[in-house]
């Protein structure tokens, strides 16, 4: 099991905004997406500002790619998935 990741207040605010956008457009659970993004950002830093403003195709790529490939036990992304908005 991984340790509970921590992010800055600013990053947490951006993550919630991204999760709300994903929930609105793709009918995903806000909390599930926020958790996935927090874990991913802790182990594989994301350009959160850019992801929030991303065009739909690129936004969808990262949201569903993280959602489908994140190993919650290790915090790693499987299947060679790499978010477009990684640092």
LUMZAVEX-555101 format. One record per residue (C-alpha): residue number from 0; x, y, z. Coordinates in pm, 1 decimal. Layout:
BEGIN
+-------+----------+----------+----------+
! marvo !       c1 !       c2 !       c3 !
+-------+----------+----------+----------+
!   NUM !        X !        Y !        Z !
...
+-------+----------+----------+----------+
***
This chain:
BEGIN
+-------+----------+----------+----------+
! marvo !       c1 !       c2 !       c3 !
+-------+----------+----------+----------+
!     0 !      0.0 !      0.0 !      0.0 !
!     1 !    126.0 !    347.8 !    -80.0 !
!     2 !    148.1 !    633.5 !    165.9 !
!     3 !   -125.0 !    894.5 !    142.7 !
!     4 !     15.4 !   1155.6 !    -93.6 !
!     5 !     14.4 !   1523.2 !    -10.7 !
!     6 !    -11.8 !   1813.8 !   -250.3 !
!     7 !     -4.7 !   2188.0 !   -200.4 !
!     8 !   -326.2 !   2380.7 !   -139.6 !
!     9 !   -294.8 !   2538.4 !   -485.5 !
!    10 !   -248.5 !   2197.7 !   -649.5 !
!    11 !   -542.5 !   2053.1 !   -455.1 !
!    12 !   -764.4 !   2338.0 !   -576.5 !
!    13 !   -659.8 !   2274.1 !   -937.1 !
!    14 !   -713.5 !   1899.1 !   -897.6 !
!    15 !  -1069.3 !   1957.4 !   -771.8 !
!    16 !  -1137.4 !   2189.8 !  -1066.4 !
!    17 !  -1006.0 !   1928.5 !  -1311.2 !
!    18 !  -1211.5 !   1654.4 !  -1143.5 !
!    19 !  -1525.9 !   1870.3 !  -1164.0 !
!    20 !  -1465.1 !   1931.1 !  -1534.8 !
!    21 !  -1420.4 !   1557.0 !  -1593.0 !
!    22 !  -1733.9 !   1481.4 !  -1394.9 !
!    23 !  -1939.7 !   1735.2 !  -1586.6 !
!    24 !  -1832.1 !   1626.9 !  -1934.7 !
!    25 !  -1772.2 !   1254.7 !  -1889.4 !
!    26 !  -2002.5 !   1163.6 !  -1598.2 !
!    27 !  -1715.1 !   1046.8 !  -1379.6 !
!    28 !  -1716.6 !   1056.4 !  -1000.4 !
!    29 !  -1544.5 !   1375.1 !   -879.5 !
!    30 !  -1385.7 !   1209.2 !   -576.8 !
!    31 !  -1251.4 !    912.5 !   -776.0 !
!    32 !  -1090.1 !   1141.9 !  -1033.3 !
!    33 !   -952.0 !   1374.4 !   -763.7 !
!    34 !   -792.3 !   1077.9 !   -586.5 !
!    35 !   -644.5 !    942.6 !   -911.3 !
!    36 !   -503.9 !   1285.1 !  -1001.2 !
!    37 !   -362.1 !   1340.7 !   -652.7 !
!    38 !   -183.7 !   1005.5 !   -653.0 !
!    39 !    -55.5 !   1055.7 !  -1007.0 !
!    40 !     61.4 !   1412.5 !   -938.3 !
!    41 !    248.2 !   1294.6 !   -627.9 !
!    42 !    446.8 !   1031.1 !   -818.7 !
!    43 !    445.7 !   1179.7 !  -1169.5 !
!    44 !    404.6 !   1559.3 !  -1147.9 !
!    45 !    144.6 !   1703.6 !  -1384.0 !
!    46 !    112.8 !   2046.6 !  -1539.6 !
!    47 !   -220.6 !   2100.3 !  -1367.6 !
!    48 !   -289.3 !   2450.8 !  -1507.1 !
!    49 !   -238.2 !   2321.6 !  -1860.1 !
!    50 !   -449.5 !   2010.9 !  -1801.6 !
!    51 !   -737.4 !   2220.1 !  -1669.8 !
!    52 !   -733.3 !   2435.1 !  -1985.4 !
!    53 !   -665.3 !   2148.3 !  -2229.1 !
!    54 !   -873.7 !   2096.2 !  -2540.2 !
!    55 !  -1126.7 !   1812.9 !  -2497.3 !
!    56 !   -927.0 !   1544.5 !  -2681.7 !
!    57 !   -609.4 !   1599.0 !  -2478.3 !
!    58 !   -805.3 !   1641.2 !  -2154.0 !
!    59 !   -990.6 !   1314.6 !  -2217.6 !
!    60 !   -664.8 !   1134.1 !  -2303.7 !
!    61 !   -507.8 !   1217.3 !  -1968.9 !
!    62 !   -817.4 !   1173.5 !  -1751.0 !
!    63 !   -914.3 !    833.6 !  -1889.8 !
!    64 !   -553.0 !    724.0 !  -1930.0 !
!    65 !   -480.4 !    795.4 !  -1564.7 !
!    66 !   -811.6 !    644.0 !  -1455.6 !
!    67 !   -753.6 !    324.2 !  -1655.9 !
!    68 !   -381.1 !    277.2 !  -1588.8 !
!    69 !   -315.9 !    394.0 !  -1232.3 !
!    70 !   -210.3 !    121.5 !   -990.4 !
!    71 !   -353.4 !    239.7 !   -658.0 !
!    72 !   -121.1 !      8.7 !   -465.2 !
!    73 !    201.4 !    155.2 !   -603.1 !
!    74 !    107.1 !    494.3 !   -747.8 !
!    75 !    260.1 !    393.4 !  -1081.4 !
!    76 !    100.8 !    421.1 !  -1424.5 !
!    77 !     83.6 !     86.2 !  -1604.2 !
!    78 !     89.5 !    -13.7 !  -1971.1 !
!    79 !    351.0 !    249.8 !  -2057.8 !
!    80 !     86.6 !    521.9 !  -2025.6 !
!    81 !    228.6 !    871.3 !  -2005.7 !
!    82 !      0.3 !   1172.7 !  -1952.4 !
!    83 !     39.2 !   1446.2 !  -2213.2 !
!    84 !     52.6 !   1696.9 !  -1929.5 !
!    85 !    336.4 !   1538.4 !  -1732.0 !
!    86 !    614.2 !   1772.4 !  -1626.6 !
+-------+----------+----------+----------+
***
